């Protein structure tokens, strides 16, 4: 008996010996297959979520989302710890241009930090001696996104940008992207 057939036999009493499992599709079988698939999905995370690797930036989607190409795959990356203005917000285009100028078509070092709810790799990205995440915040083109532990380097970069009234901090009341998204659902 095959492994798949043994698994199904656990949930489907009276499984026929002729191999015709279609005749016994029951709610039990549907539940079994759902459990199997959900466990596979739960275990799937990005293989590079906790690794450092080198890749070439092949696309800039917005200020804090890029795509990189390794020798094997193209990976969509969300810059970890920051949040740039959304499309149609002030400084959105400037943040995207800044990101493009710094990393587009360049080799970068990616430090994976997990996955977000959309399956993008959360990462810190370095080019030359600069970290893109921190550079965006320091130039007033992103907020330090404080979900979980506070990152000292990003917090210091935001404090510096605010004090210098750099970028979006020139506006007396800049609207953080997480509030803007709440007010402008897609």
Number of C-alpha atoms within 10 A of each C-alpha: 9 7 8 8 13 12 15 18 16 13 17 20 11 9 19 13 8 6 10 10 16 9 9 14 12 13 11 15 19 14 12 17 15 12 12 12 11 12 11 10 10 8 8 9 14 16 11 18 17 15 12 14 13 17 19 19 22 19 17 21 15 21 29 25 20 23 19 22 17 13 8 6 9 15 19 20 25 27 24 23 25 21 23 30 27 19 13 8 14 16 20 21 18 17 25 22 15 19 23 20 12 17 21 19 16 16 18 20 18 25 20 23 18 18 20 14 6 7 14 20 28 24 24 21 24 20 15 11 6 11 16 21 29 26 19 28 31 25 21 24 31 31 25 25 19 13 9 7 7 12 14 10 14 23 19 15 23 25 16 16 23 18 11 14 15 17 20 26 19 14 11 8 8 13 14 17 19 14 9 13 13 9 9 8 6 5
